[in-house]
Amino acid sequence: MAKVLLIEDDPTLVDMYKLKFTEQKFELVVTEKGGEGLELAKKEKFDIILLDIMLPEIDGFSILKELKASPDTKDIPVILLTNLAQETDKEKGIKMGAVDYLVKANHTPTQVVDKVRKILHT
């Protein structure tokens, strides 16, 4: 069972993703706070991380930068999952090491699960 960390502060989206990932037999760990997400990523072993950019405490770009700088977390695939739809943000995220950049409004939870499956080859 693949272990997914979701760092997302929108409770409605969290509920939808929880439902979809659980239905699809993923182990999903959720936090709404950037700092807590970063700590979890360092402490536990995740197969993939779904990361919002606009978060309380610390933004997703800062988290991504720190994840990619650490030998323990640099190889974990990170998908940026955000409503920032500007091409410059997307380019920045990919350049920083994200494997993908999904605009929440353009992807259903099912499509996000499918994308995770594709990246993890499950």
C-alpha positions as CSV (number, residue, x, y, z in Angstrom):
1,M,0.0,0.0,0.0
2,A,1.5,3.3,-1.1
3,K,1.8,6.0,1.6
4,V,0.8,9.5,0.6
5,L,1.3,12.7,2.5
6,L,-1.2,15.5,1.7
7,I,-0.3,19.0,2.9
8,E,-3.5,20.9,2.2
9,D,-5.4,23.5,4.3
10,D,-8.8,23.4,2.6
11,P,-11.1,21.1,4.7
12,T,-13.5,20.4,1.8
13,L,-10.7,19.3,-0.5
14,V,-9.1,17.2,2.3
15,D,-12.3,15.3,2.7
16,M,-12.6,14.6,-1.0
17,Y,-9.0,13.4,-1.3
18,K,-9.4,11.3,1.9
19,L,-12.4,9.6,0.4
20,K,-10.7,9.0,-3.0
21,F,-7.3,7.8,-1.8
22,T,-8.9,5.5,0.9
23,E,-11.2,4.0,-1.7
24,Q,-8.2,3.3,-3.9
25,K,-6.4,1.6,-1.1
26,F,-3.7,4.3,-0.4
27,E,-2.6,5.1,3.1
28,L,-3.2,8.9,3.3
29,V,-1.7,11.1,6.0
30,V,-3.0,14.7,6.1
31,T,-1.9,17.9,7.7
32,E,-3.1,21.5,7.1
33,K,0.1,23.1,8.3
34,G,3.2,23.5,6.2
35,G,5.6,23.2,9.2
36,E,3.9,20.1,10.4
37,G,4.0,18.6,6.9
38,L,7.7,19.2,6.6
39,E,8.3,17.5,10.0
40,L,6.1,14.5,9.0
41,A,8.0,14.2,5.7
42,K,11.3,14.0,7.6
43,K,10.1,11.6,10.3
44,E,8.0,9.1,8.3
45,K,8.6,7.4,5.0
46,F,6.2,8.5,2.3
47,D,6.0,7.2,-1.3
48,I,4.8,10.6,-2.6
49,I,3.8,14.0,-1.3
50,L,0.9,16.2,-2.5
51,L,1.8,19.8,-1.6
52,D,-0.3,22.9,-1.7
53,I,1.6,26.2,-2.2
54,M,-0.6,28.6,-0.2
55,L,-0.3,27.3,3.4
56,P,-0.3,28.7,6.9
57,E,3.1,29.0,8.5
58,I,5.4,28.1,5.6
59,D,4.5,28.1,1.9
60,G,4.8,25.1,-0.4
61,F,7.8,26.4,-2.4
62,S,9.7,26.7,0.9
63,I,8.7,23.2,1.9
64,L,9.7,21.8,-1.5
65,K,13.1,23.6,-1.3
66,E,13.8,22.0,2.1
67,L,12.6,18.6,1.0
68,K,14.8,18.6,-2.1
69,A,17.8,19.8,0.0
70,S,17.7,17.0,2.5
71,P,19.3,13.6,1.6
72,D,16.4,11.8,3.5
73,T,13.6,13.4,1.5
74,K,15.2,14.5,-1.8
75,D,14.0,11.4,-3.7
76,I,10.4,11.5,-2.7
77,P,8.3,12.6,-5.6
78,V,6.4,15.8,-4.9
79,I,3.3,17.0,-6.8
80,L,2.4,20.6,-6.3
81,L,-1.4,20.8,-5.9
82,T,-2.5,24.4,-6.0
83,N,-4.8,27.0,-7.4
84,L,-1.9,29.2,-8.5
85,A,-2.4,28.7,-12.2
86,Q,0.3,31.0,-13.5
87,E,2.9,29.5,-15.8
88,T,5.7,31.2,-13.8
89,D,4.6,29.4,-10.7
90,K,4.5,26.1,-12.6
91,E,7.9,26.6,-14.1
92,K,9.3,27.6,-10.6
93,G,7.9,24.4,-9.0
94,I,9.1,22.1,-11.7
95,K,12.6,23.7,-11.7
96,M,12.7,23.3,-7.9
97,G,12.1,19.5,-8.3
98,A,8.4,18.8,-8.3
99,V,7.5,15.9,-10.5
100,D,4.2,17.6,-11.5
101,Y,2.1,20.7,-11.0
102,L,-1.6,20.3,-10.8
103,V,-4.1,23.2,-10.7
104,K,-6.8,22.0,-8.2
105,A,-9.7,23.6,-10.2
106,N,-8.7,21.7,-13.3
107,H,-8.4,18.2,-11.7
108,T,-10.9,16.0,-9.9
109,P,-9.7,14.0,-6.9
110,T,-10.0,10.9,-9.2
111,Q,-7.6,12.4,-11.7
112,V,-5.2,13.3,-8.9
113,V,-5.3,9.7,-7.7
114,D,-4.7,8.5,-11.3
115,K,-1.7,10.9,-11.6
116,V,-0.2,9.5,-8.3
117,R,-0.7,5.9,-9.6
118,K,1.1,6.8,-12.8
119,I,4.1,8.4,-11.0
120,L,4.4,5.5,-8.5
121,H,3.6,2.9,-11.2
122,T,1.0,1.2,-9.1
